[in-house]
Amino acid sequence: MGPSITSARYATLDGLRGAAAIVVVFVHFHALYHLPDIEHGYLAVDLFFAMSGFVIANAYDRRLSSGELSWQQYFTLRLFRLYPLYCAGLVLGFISLSYRLPAQWREIASTVPAGLLMLPSHAPLRTFFPFPEKYDFIYPLDFPAWSLFFELIASLAYGLFFRHLTTRLLIFVMCVSGVSLGIAAYTSGLANGVAWPTFYVGFARLGYAFPAGLLLYRFHRPARRRGSLSAVLIVALVLGLLFMPWSTLHQPVVDLVIALAVLPAIVWAACRVEPPVRLLPLFVFSGAISYGIYVLHVPFAFAVQDLAVHVHFLRHPSAVSAVVLLPGIVLLTWCADRCYDAPVRRALLARSRGWLTARPVRTAPAADATMPE
């Protein structure tokens, strides 16, 4: 992989995606590594939403505004991008939870029809067995997939209402969502959206971060500094912010400052610089496996933990699980990308080539082909 790989993409954003995905792994399995709670690690999802808005605008703004793509074609392309690895996480989650919770197999099976349609379902499970608590996740088979539901909502709204997404409207949505985030921070907290009791918080998190990403693309400058170590510092800054043990006394304030101001500023800075040439392959690889890590790490970790416990000659199954988890999920994701995700998406695109072929760009007044004002 060389510099040409990133000529049409933003490699620093790739690095941020990979770093944020690793943060999410530690958030969910911090006890496995004998770490304290990662107080703000859940804000990695808000970073994902903001980056998603920027990347989608970069990929589709021109094509939608020119008429090259219809909203149906655009949304189909988004489904092709998200569904194969999501489906793999669903299958792996079904297998791992069925092994972990054989007494709840009926509840587990009841979530499959909705899951196959990428829709939420209701089935409280003892997900973190042997702990007794039941969790009412909106995606019981693979609970990190909750954010994909909101990604789909954002993608559909973007495609349907693209021509109405004026700058004023996006700022209005951000303001309303920002107020909602402030209320949530001091009531239920921002670490929500994943379970039914606090499902509504996910809309506020999406409603602020995704439009912020769209606006960042709309007003960003195309010139980028290449070969800058600033890219490494930006990734390190994100890791430090999300891992830093802030005082829980001021957690709502810190959450809001990070979500409302710091994360959008980081995305803006990341789109302005590119990493040094020798680090480009690492950044690109990090971005390529980030989605797979996010959507596969929970069922994979459950499978690793349960198998380690049932292998009787292992004296320290938790330590073995901790050692295996990170390199294992990276290897699994890399294999899934090369042997499953990429081939499946190519096949889907090939079968839909006639319908997804870009339409001739219509001739229109200059203002009609520009970004909405």
C-alpha positions, -999 to +999 in steps of 0.1 A: +000+000+000+014+034-010+004+070-009-019+066-038-042+045-015-052+077+004-054+100-026-092+100-024-096+094+014-084+109+047-058+086+062-058+104+096-095+097+099-087+061+092-063+061+121-089+077+143-115+051+134-091+023+143-081+040+176-117+046+186-126+009+178-098-003+202-111+021+228-146+005+225-130-030+230-114-018+263-147-001+274-166-033+271-139-056+285-119-034+309-123-059+337-106-085+317-075-063+317-079-053+354-085-017+343-108+008+361-140+019+343-130+040+312-152+069+321-156+086+287-147+058+264-184+055+252-179+089+235-159+070+208-194+064+193-200+101+190-167+104+173-178+076+149-210+096+142-191+128+134-166+110+112-194+092+094-211+125+086-179+139+071-170+108+052-205+103+037-206+140+026-172+135+010-183+104-008-219+114-018-226+151-017-214+158-053-230+126-067-264+134-051-264+171-059-256+164-095-282+137-099-256+110-106-271+089-078-307+087-066-314+084-029-325+048-034-291+039-051-272+058-024-290+040+004-285+006-013-248+013-014-248+021+023-266-012+031-240-030+010-213-014+031-228-022+065-247-054+061-222-082+054-201-076+086-232-068+106-246-102+095-214-119+105-216-103+140-252-114+142-244-150+134-214-150+157-235-134+185-262-160+181-237-188+184-218-174+213-249-164+233-266-198+226-235-215+240-233-191+270-270-190+278-285-224+267-315-219+291-325-187+272-323-201+237-360-192+230-354-155+238-322-156+218-339-172+188-368-147+190-344-118+182-332-133+149-360-122+125-356-085+135-319-088+136-317-101+100-335-069+090-311-048+110-339-038+133-340-036+171-356-063+192-366-068+228-352-098+248-336-091+282-306-115+285-280-123+311-255-112+285-225-110+309-231-144+325-223-155+352-234-121+365-271-123+372-282-089+357-303-090+326-296-063+300-324-051+277-302-042+248-319-030+216-296-055+197-294-084+221-273-107+198-245-081+193-252-050+214-226-027+198-248-028+167-271-003+184-251+025+168-256+009+133-293+014+137-287+052+142-262+051+113-290+038+091-314+065+103-288+091+095-280+076+061-317+074+052-324+109+063-294+123+045-304+106+012-341+114+014-337+150+024-304+159+009-316+189-010-333+203+021-302+200+044-293+237+044-267+249+067-293+267+088-313+234+092-282+214+102-273+240+128-309+240+141-308+202+145-274+204+163-288+231+187-319+210+196-297+179+199-271+198+220-298+209+245-311+173+246-275+161+253-272+186+281-304+173+297-293+137+292-259+143+307-274+155+340-302+128+341-294+094+326-259+102+313-245+101+278-234+065+279-268+055+265-287+045+234-277+009+236-306-003+258-344+003+256-347+023+288-324+051+275-329+045+238-339+081+232-304+094+241-291+078+209-311+102+188-295+132+206-260+118+202-266+112+165-285+144+160-255+165+171-225+145+159-237+135+124-247+170+112-215+183+127-196+160+104-217+172+074-210+208+082-173+201+088-171+187+053-191+216+039-167+242+053-134+224+053-106+235+031-094+209+005-057+216+011-041+190+034-006+189+050+010+156+040+036+137+059+028+154+092+035+139+126+004+160+137-016+130+125+000+108+152-005+135+178-043+137+169-047+100+174-028+101+206-050+130+218-081+110+212-068+080+231-058+102+260-091+120+262-112+089+262-089+069+285-082+098+310-096+090+345-116+123+348-133+128+382-168+114+381-179+145+401-176+166+369-185+138+345-216+155+329-196+187+322-166+169+308-189+146+287-206+177+272-174+196+265-159+165+247-190+157+228-201+192+218-167+208+211-136+186+214-146+157+191-158+179+162-126+199+166-106+167+164-124+156+132-117+191+117-080+188+126-078+152+113-091+161+079-064+188+076-034+166+079-021+133+066+004+110+083+040+105+072+044+082+042+060+054+063+029+053+085+003+054+057-001+016+055-007+014+093-033+042+092-051+028+062-051-007+077-064+007+110-094+023+091-100-009+071-105-031+101-121-006+124-157-014+115-151-052+118-135-047+152-165-027+164-191-051+151-174-084+159-154-079+191-182-086+216-194-120+203-157-129+196-147-120+232-176-140+246-166-170+226-130-167+237-139-163+274-163-192+274-139-216+256-111-206+279-132-214+309-141-248+296-106-258+286-098-274+320-060-275+316-058-237+315-049-225+350-057-188+343-085-186+317-090-149+322-054-141+315-055-163+284-086-145+272-070-111+278-039-121+258-059-136+229-086-109+226-069-080+209-046-099+184-074-124+178-100-098+169-075-080+146-067-112+128-103-122+126-113-088+112-085-089+087-095-123+075-131-114+074-123-083+053-102-102+028-122-134+026-157-124+033-167-087+035-149-075+004-159-104-019-195-103-007-197-066-014-181-070-048-207-097-056-236-075-045-223-046-066-218-069-096-254-082-093-268-047-090-245-031-116-273-024-140-295-007-115-266+011-096-249+024-128-245+061-124-271+081-143-259+108-167-254+140-148-281+164-158-273+199-170-286+224-146-280+259-134-247+263-115-265+268-082-283+235-086-250+216-086-236+232-055-239+224-019-271+235-002-267+270+012 
